[in-house]
Amino acid sequence: MRRAEVVRVTRRWLGTPYQHQASLKHVGCDCLGLVRGVWRELYGSEPETPPPYRADWAETGSEETLLNAAARHLTPIPTDQFKPGDVLLFRMSADACVKHAAIVSACDEPQARIIHAYWGRACVESWLGPWWRRRLAFAFSFPGVKD
């Protein structure tokens, strides 16, 4: 599978309303739901079902639930080597668990762009500007993705 296919599939989710714990294109999704939905379109069924989670789960717990799940099913890469189609994980503060996920949509100048489900809004494409880069904690590729 090519990176362009991952980005094409992900872009079809743009405009999907934000809905906590949802993963249905054009109906509702959160950031994890976006990654789960893209996985289903690329590979078929999901490798595991996430447990129920609250919106504040990463602030109140100490277990790296999202990071551990990503490590079980995605291929880790250095955070300075991501490419379109890769999955990025973010910490909202230095002492918090990983809480947010996005899929890289472009790496051209002046800044890379990500697609993610943005709380209170929708699945959007955003610049990966300084605010997001400061919070970038981990990067992964989908299995078997080629340039």
Contact map, one row per residue, 1 for C-alpha under 8 A:
111011000000000000000000000000000000000000000000000000000000000000000000000000000000000000000000000000000000000000000000000000000000000000000001110
111111000000000000000000000000000000000000000000000000000000000000000000000000000000000000000000000000000000000000000000000000000000000000000000111
111111100000000000000000000000000000000000000000000000000000000000000000000000000001100000000000000000000000000000000000000000000000000000000000111
011111110000000000000000000000000000000000000000000000000000000000000000000000000001100000000000000000000000000000000000000000000000000000000000000
111111111000000000000000000000000000000000000000000000000000000000000000000000000000000000000000000000000000000000000000000000000000000000000000000
111111111100000000000000000000000000010001000000000000000000000000000000000000000000100000000000000000000000000000000000000000000000000000000000000
001111111110000000000000000000000000000000000000000000000000000000000000000000000001100000000000000000111000000000000000000000000000000000000000000
000111111111000000000000000000000000000000000000000000000000000000000000000000000000000000000000000000000000000000000000000000000000000000000000000
000011111111100000000000000000000000010011000000000000000000000000000000000000000000000000000000000000000000000000000000000000000000000000000000000
000001111111110000000000000000000100010000000000000000000000000000000000000000000000000000000000000000100000000000100000000000000000000000000000000
000000111111110000000000000000000000000000000000000000000000000000000000000000000000000000000000000000001000000000100000000000000000000000000000000
000000011111110000000000100000000000000000000000000000000000000000000000000000000000000000000000000000000000000000000000000000000000000000000000000
000000001111111100000000110000000100000000000000000000000000000000000000000000000000000000000000000000000000000000000000001000000000000000000000000
000000000111111100000000000000000000000000000000000000000000000000000000000000000000000000000000000000000000000000100000011110000000000000000000000
000000000000111110000000010000000000000000000000000000000000000000000000000000000000000000000000000000000000000000000000011100000000000000000000000
000000000000111111000000111110000000000000000000000000000000000000000000000000000000000000000000000000000000000000001000011000000000000000000000000
000000000000001111100000011110000000000000000000000000000000000000000000000000000000000000000000000000000000000000001000111000000000000000000000000
000000000000000111110000000111000000000000000000000000000000000000000000000000000000000000000000000000000000000000001111111000000000000000000000000
000000000000000011111100000111000000000000000000000000000000000000000000000000000000000000000000000000000000000000000010000000000000000000000000000
000000000000000001111100000111000000000000000000000000100000000000000000000000000000000000000000000000000000000000000000000000000000000000000000000
000000000000000000111110000011011000000000000000000110000000000000000000000000000000000000000000000000000000000000000000000000000000000000000000000
000000000000000000111111000111001000000000000000000000000000000000000000000000000000000000000000000000000000000000000000000000000000000000000000000
000000000000000000001111100111011101100000000000000000000000000000000000000000000000000000000000000000000000000000000000000000000000000000000000000
000000000000000000000111111110001000100000000000000000000000000000000000000000000000000000000000000000000000000000000000000000000000000000000000000
000000000001100100000011111110000000100000000000000000000000000000000000000000000000000000000000000000000000000000000000000000000000000000000000000
000000000000101110000001111100000000000000000000000000000000000000000000000000000000000000000000000000000000000000000000000000000000000000000000000
000000000000000110000001111110000000000000000000000000000000000000000000000000000000000000000000000000000000000000000000000000000000000000000000000
000000000000000111110111111111000000000000000000000000000000000000000000000000000000000000000000000000000000000000000000000000000000000000000000000
000000000000000111111111101111111100000000000000000000000000000000000000000000000000000000000000000000000000000000001000011000000000000000000000000
000000000000000001111110000111111100000000000000000000000000000000000000000000000000000000000000000000000000000000011110001000000000000000000000000
000000000000000000000000000011111110000000000000000000000000000000000000000000000000000000000000000111000000000000011100000000000000000000000000000
000000000000000000001010000011111111000000000000000000000000000000000000000000000000000000000000000110000000000000000000000000000000000000000000000
000000000000000000001111000011111111100000000000000000000000000000000000000000000000000000000000000000000000000000000000000000000000000000000000000
000000000100100000000010000011111111110000000000000000000000000000000000000000000000000000000000000000000000000000011000001000000000000000000000000
000000000000000000000000000000111111111000000000000000000000000000000000000000000000001000000000000011100000000000000000000000000000000000000000000
000000000000000000000010000000011111111100000100000000000000000000000000000000000000000000000000000000000000000000000000000000000000000000000000000
000000000000000000000011100000001111111110000000000000000000000000000000000000000000000000000000000000000000000000000000000000000000000000000000000
000001001100000000000000000000000111111111000000000000000000000000000000000000000000000000000000000000000000000000000000000000000000000000000000000
000000000000000000000000000000000011111111111100000000000000000000000000000000000000000000000000000000000000000000000000000000000000000000000000000
000000000000000000000000000000000001111111111100000000000000000000000000000000000000000000000000000000000000000000000000000000000000000000000000000
000000001000000000000000000000000000111111110000000000000000000000000000000000000000000000000000000000000000000000000000000000000000000000000000000
000001001000000000000000000000000000011111110000000000000000000000000000000000000000000000000000000000000000000000000000000000000000000000000000000
000000000000000000000000000000000000001111111100000000000000000000000000000000000000000000000000000000000000000000000000000000000000000000000000000
000000000000000000000000000000000000001111111100000000000000000000000000000000000000000000000000000000000000000000000000000000000000000000000000000
000000000000000000000000000000000000001100111110000000000000000000000000000000000000000000000000000000000000000000000000000000000000000000000000000
000000000000000000000000000000000001001100111111100000000000000000000000000000000000000000000000000000000000000000000000000000000000000000000000000
000000000000000000000000000000000000000000001111100000000000000000000000100000000000000000000000000000000000000000000000000000000000000000000000000
000000000000000000000000000000000000000000000111110000000000000000000000000000000000000000000000000000000000000000000000000000000000000000000000000
000000000000000000000000000000000000000000000111111000000000000000000000000000000000000000000000000000000000000000000000000000000000000000000000000
000000000000000000000000000000000000000000000001111100000000000000000000000000000000000000000000000000000000000000000000000000000000000000000000000
000000000000000000000000000000000000000000000000111110000000000000000000000000000000000000000000000000000000000000000000000000000000000000000000000
000000000000000000001000000000000000000000000000011111000000000000000000000000000000000000000000000000000000000000000000000000000000000000000000000
000000000000000000001000000000000000000000000000001111101000000000000000000000000000000000000000000000000000000000000000000000000000000000000000000
000000000000000000000000000000000000000000000000000111111000000000000000000000000000000000000000000000000000000000000000000000000000000000000000000
000000000000000000010000000000000000000000000000000011111100000000000000000000000000000000000000000000000000000000000000000000000000000000000000000
000000000000000000000000000000000000000000000000000001111111000000000000000000000000000000000000000000000000000000000000000000000000000000000000000
000000000000000000000000000000000000000000000000000011111111100000000000000000000000000000000000000000000000000000000000000000000000000000000000000
000000000000000000000000000000000000000000000000000000111111111100000000000000000000000000000001111000000000000000000000000000000000000000000000000
000000000000000000000000000000000000000000000000000000011111110000000000000000000000000000000001100000000000000000000000000000000000000000000000000
000000000000000000000000000000000000000000000000000000011111110000000000000000000000000000000000000000000000000000000000000000000000000000000000000
000000000000000000000000000000000000000000000000000000001111111000000000000000000000000000000000100000000000000000000000000000000000000000000000000
000000000000000000000000000000000000000000000000000000000111111100000000000000000000000000000001100000000000000000000000000000000000000000000000000
000000000000000000000000000000000000000000000000000000000100111110000000000000000000000000000000100000000000000000000000000000000000000000000000000
000000000000000000000000000000000000000000000000000000000100011111110000000000000000000000000000110000000000000000000000000000000000000000000000000
000000000000000000000000000000000000000000000000000000000000001111111000000000000000000000000000000000000000000000000000000000000000000000000000000
000000000000000000000000000000000000000000000000000000000000000111111100000000000000000000000000011000000000000000000000000000000000000000000000000
000000000000000000000000000000000000000000000000000000000000000111111110000000000000000010000000010000000000000000000000000000000000000000000000000
000000000000000000000000000000000000000000000000000000000000000111111111000000000000000000000000000000000000000000000000000000000000000000000000000
000000000000000000000000000000000000000000000000000000000000000011111111100000000000000000000000000000000000000000000000000000000000000000000000000
000000000000000000000000000000000000000000000000000000000000000001111111110000000000000000000000000000000000000000000000000000000000000000010000000
000000000000000000000000000000000000000000000000000000000000000000111111111100000000000000000000000000000000000000000000000000000000000000000000000
000000000000000000000000000000000000000000000000000000000000000000011111110000000000000000000000000000000000000000000000000000000000000000000000000
000000000000000000000000000000000000000000000010000000000000000000001111111000000000000000000000000000000000000000000000000000000000000000000110000
000000000000000000000000000000000000000000000000000000000000000000000111111100000000000000000000000000000000000000000000000000000000000000011110000
000000000000000000000000000000000000000000000000000000000000000000000010111110000000000000000000000000000000000000000000000000000000000000011110000
000000000000000000000000000000000000000000000000000000000000000000000010011111000000000000000000000000000000000000000000000000000000000001111000000
000000000000000000000000000000000000000000000000000000000000000000000000001111101100000000000000000000000000000000000000000000000000000001111000000
000000000000000000000000000000000000000000000000000000000000000000000000000111111100000000000000000000000000000000000000000000000000000001100000000
000000000000000000000000000000000000000000000000000000000000000000000000000011111100000000000000000000000000000000000000000000000000000111100000000
000000000000000000000000000000000000000000000000000000000000000000000000000001111100000000000000000000000000000000000000000000000000000000000000000
000000000000000000000000000000000000000000000000000000000000000000000000000011111110000000000000000000000000000000000000000000000000000000000000000
000000000000000000000000000000000000000000000000000000000000000000000000000011111111010000000000000000010000000000000000000000000000000000111000000
000000000000000000000000000000000000000000000000000000000000000000000000000000001111110000000000000000010110000000000000000000000000000000000000000
001100100000000000000000000000000000000000000000000000000000000000000000000000000111110000000000000000111110000000000000000000000000000000000000000
001101100000000000000000000000000000000000000000000000000000000000000000000000000011111000000000000000111000000000000000000000000000000000001100000
000000000000000000000000000000000000000000000000000000000000000000000000000000000111111100000000000000110000000000000000000000000000000000111100000
000000000000000000000000000000000010000000000000000000000000000000000000000000000000111110000000000011110000000000000000000000000000000000111100000
000000000000000000000000000000000000000000000000000000000000000000000000000000000000011111000000000011110000000000000000000000000000000111110000000
000000000000000000000000000000000000000000000000000000000000000000100000000000000000001111100000011111000000000000000000000000000000000111100000000
000000000000000000000000000000000000000000000000000000000000000000000000000000000000000111110000011110000000000000000000000000000001001111000000000
000000000000000000000000000000000000000000000000000000000000000000000000000000000000000011111101111100000000000000000000000000000000001110000000000
000000000000000000000000000000000000000000000000000000000000000000000000000000000000000001111101011100000000000000000000000000000000001000000000000
000000000000000000000000000000000000000000000000000000000000000000000000000000000000000000111111000000000000000000000000000000000000001000000000000
000000000000000000000000000000000000000000000000000000000000000000000000000000000000000000111111000000000000000000000000000000000000001000000000000
000000000000000000000000000000000000000000000000000000000000000000000000000000000000000000001111100000000000000000000000000000000000000000000000000
000000000000000000000000000000000000000000000000000000000110010000000000000000000000000000111111110000000000000000000000000000000000000000000000000
000000000000000000000000000000000000000000000000000000000110111100000000000000000000000000100011111000000000000000000000000000000000000000000000000
000000000000000000000000000000000000000000000000000000000100000101100000000000000000000011110001111100000000000000000000000000000000000010000000000
000000000000000000000000000000000000000000000000000000000100000001000000000000000000000011110000111110000000000000000000000000000000000000000000000
000000000000000000000000000000110000000000000000000000000000000000000000000000000000000011110000011111000000000000000000000000000000000000000000000
000000000000000000000000000000110010000000000000000000000000000000000000000000000000001111000000001111100000000000010000000000000000000000000000000
000000000000000000000000000000100010000000000000000000000000000000000000000000000000001110000000000111110000000001111000000000000000000000000000000
000000100100000000000000000000000010000000000000000000000000000000000000000000000001111100000000000011111000000001110000000000000000000000000000000
000000100000000000000000000000000000000000000000000000000000000000000000000000000111111100000000000001111110000111100000000000000000000000000000000
000000100010000000000000000000000000000000000000000000000000000000000000000000000001100000000000000000111110000111100000000010000000000000000000000
000000000000000000000000000000000000000000000000000000000000000000000000000000000011000000000000000000011111000111000000000000000000000000000000000
000000000000000000000000000000000000000000000000000000000000000000000000000000000011000000000000000000011111101110000000000000000000000000000000000
000000000000000000000000000000000000000000000000000000000000000000000000000000000000000000000000000000000111111100000000000000000000000000000000000
000000000000000000000000000000000000000000000000000000000000000000000000000000000000000000000000000000000011111100000000000000000000000000000000000
000000000000000000000000000000000000000000000000000000000000000000000000000000000000000000000000000000000001111100000000000000000000000000000000000
000000000000000000000000000000000000000000000000000000000000000000000000000000000000000000000000000000000011111110000000000000111000000000000000000
000000000000000000000000000000000000000000000000000000000000000000000000000000000000000000000000000000011111111111000000000000111000000000000000000
000000000000000000000000000000000000000000000000000000000000000000000000000000000000000000000000000000011110001111100000000011110000000000000000000
000000000000000000000000000000000000000000000000000000000000000000000000000000000000000000000000000001111100000111110000000011110000000000000000000
000000000110010000000000000000000000000000000000000000000000000000000000000000000000000000000000000001111000000011111000001111000000000000000000000
000000000000000000000000000001100100000000000000000000000000000000000000000000000000000000000000000011100000000001111100001111000000000000000000000
000000000000000111000000000011100100000000000000000000000000000000000000000000000000000000000000000001000000000000111110111100000000000000000000000
000000000000000001000000000001100000000000000000000000000000000000000000000000000000000000000000000000000000000000011111111100000000000000000000000
000000000000000001100000000001000000000000000000000000000000000000000000000000000000000000000000000000000000000000001111110000000000000000000000000
000000000000000001000000000000000000000000000000000000000000000000000000000000000000000000000000000000000000000000000111110000000000000000000000000
000000000000000011000000000000000000000000000000000000000000000000000000000000000000000000000000000000000000000000001111111000000000000000000000000
000000000000011111000000000010000000000000000000000000000000000000000000000000000000000000000000000000000000000000001111111100000000000000000000000
000000000000111111000000000011000100000000000000000000000000000000000000000000000000000000000000000000000000000000111100111110000000000000000000000
000000000000011000000000000000000000000000000000000000000000000000000000000000000000000000000000000000000000000000111100011111000000000000000000000
000000000000010000000000000000000000000000000000000000000000000000000000000000000000000000000000000000001000000011110000001111100000000000000000000
000000000000000000000000000000000000000000000000000000000000000000000000000000000000000000000000000000000000000011110000000111110000000000000000000
000000000000000000000000000000000000000000000000000000000000000000000000000000000000000000000000000000000000001111000000000011111000000000000000000
000000000000000000000000000000000000000000000000000000000000000000000000000000000000000000000000000000000000001111000000000001111111100000000000000
000000000000000000000000000000000000000000000000000000000000000000000000000000000000000000000000000000000000001100000000000000111111100000000000000
000000000000000000000000000000000000000000000000000000000000000000000000000000000000000000000000000000000000000000000000000000011111110000000000000
000000000000000000000000000000000000000000000000000000000000000000000000000000000000000000000000000000000000000000000000000000011111111000000000000
000000000000000000000000000000000000000000000000000000000000000000000000000000000000000001000000000000000000000000000000000000011111111100000000000
000000000000000000000000000000000000000000000000000000000000000000000000000000000000000000000000000000000000000000000000000000011111111100000000000
000000000000000000000000000000000000000000000000000000000000000000000000000000000000000000000000000000000000000000000000000000000111111100000000000
000000000000000000000000000000000000000000000000000000000000000000000000000000000000000001111100000000000000000000000000000000000011111110000000000
000000000000000000000000000000000000000000000000000000000000000000000000000000100000000111100000000000000000000000000000000000000001111111000000000
000000000000000000000000000000000000000000000000000000000000000000000000000000100000000111100000010000000000000000000000000000000000001111100000000
000000000000000000000000000000000000000000000000000000000000000000000000000111100000000111000000000000000000000000000000000000000000000111110000000
000000000000000000000000000000000000000000000000000000000000000000000000000111100100011110000000000000000000000000000000000000000000000011111000000
000000000000000000000000000000000000000000000000000000000000000000000100011110000100011100000000000000000000000000000000000000000000000001111100000
000000000000000000000000000000000000000000000000000000000000000000000000011110000100111000000000000000000000000000000000000000000000000000111110100
000000000000000000000000000000000000000000000000000000000000000000000000111000000000111000000000000000000000000000000000000000000000000000011111100
000000000000000000000000000000000000000000000000000000000000000000000000111000000000000000000000000000000000000000000000000000000000000000001111100
100000000000000000000000000000000000000000000000000000000000000000000000000000000000000000000000000000000000000000000000000000000000000000000111110
111000000000000000000000000000000000000000000000000000000000000000000000000000000000000000000000000000000000000000000000000000000000000000001111111
111000000000000000000000000000000000000000000000000000000000000000000000000000000000000000000000000000000000000000000000000000000000000000000001111
011000000000000000000000000000000000000000000000000000000000000000000000000000000000000000000000000000000000000000000000000000000000000000000000111
